[in-house]
Amino acid sequence: DMLHLIDGNNVMLRAMTTAALPGQRKMTLRMRYEQADAQSIWVWDGFKHNERRKALFPKYKANRPPLAQDLFSQIKLFKQLLLMSRSTQITVDGWEADDCIATMAIRAKGPVTVHTNDLDYAQLSSYPHITLNGVKKMPFDPKWIPLYKALHGDSSDNIPGIPGFGPKAWEVLTEGDRQVMLDAITSGRIRDFQPLPLTKKVGNWLVDPVHILELQNMLAVVHFWTVPDDEIVAGIMPPTYHPGAADALLRKFFL
């Protein structure tokens, strides 16, 4: 059977903040509860999930405002409902849902569908047993996503990138250039940047060893990190199917 791994916060926030298309019904909490089956695992960010990456790169996601109270309350309620459904939940303290999902998807013995629209997950498209539901096709090989985000930046994660390095600078780089760039950053060999087709502004920025260290850290935080199996197992919250209790909880909130 197909295993479905669901990026909980991503899917729920989209559901709560995206208007229904013409002719379509907006998915309610009750409808989501009724669709929660035994083949689905909802994965959530754990307590202090950003701390590992912030220790390496303090700016990581520092620009994100706290979740609005009404959205937080709906997600909290849905987590309670899932405990009464057929779907398992996983929350691993100290780890982001992305890392848990990537680890489980890669290690899975059978076919897996990952539900999210986070482009970072496109990195998993090279695995033939993994299907992505919601991720748009990338304009370049997904293996370059960490390098692209480190060079160009990513406002959603507060990754600044290299000043002056835009989409056109990326397009100028050939596949070979990108590999040289990646190797040079990883090894810290500043001289290897010199033959690359980079602007003077970017080239001058890359001369500073402090900037290379910052690039290495930006590159590290945008990769998926492997979560130990025992921590994932410890974070499993198995459900107890109880539709009557779920209905009573929903009625309490007039849902």
Secondary structure, DSSP 8 states (H G I E B T S, - for coil): --EEEEEHHHHHHHHHHS---TT-----HHHHHHH--TTEEEEEE-TTTTHHHHHH-TTTTTT-----HHHHHHHHHHHHHHTTSS-EEEEETTS-HHHHHHHHHHH-SS-EEEE---GGGGGGGGSTTEEEES----SS-GGGHHHHHHHH-BGGGTB---TT--HHHHHHS-HHHHHHHHHHHHHT-GGGGTTS---HHHHHHHT-HHHHHHHHHHHHHTS-----HHHHHHTEE-----HHHHHHHHHHTT-
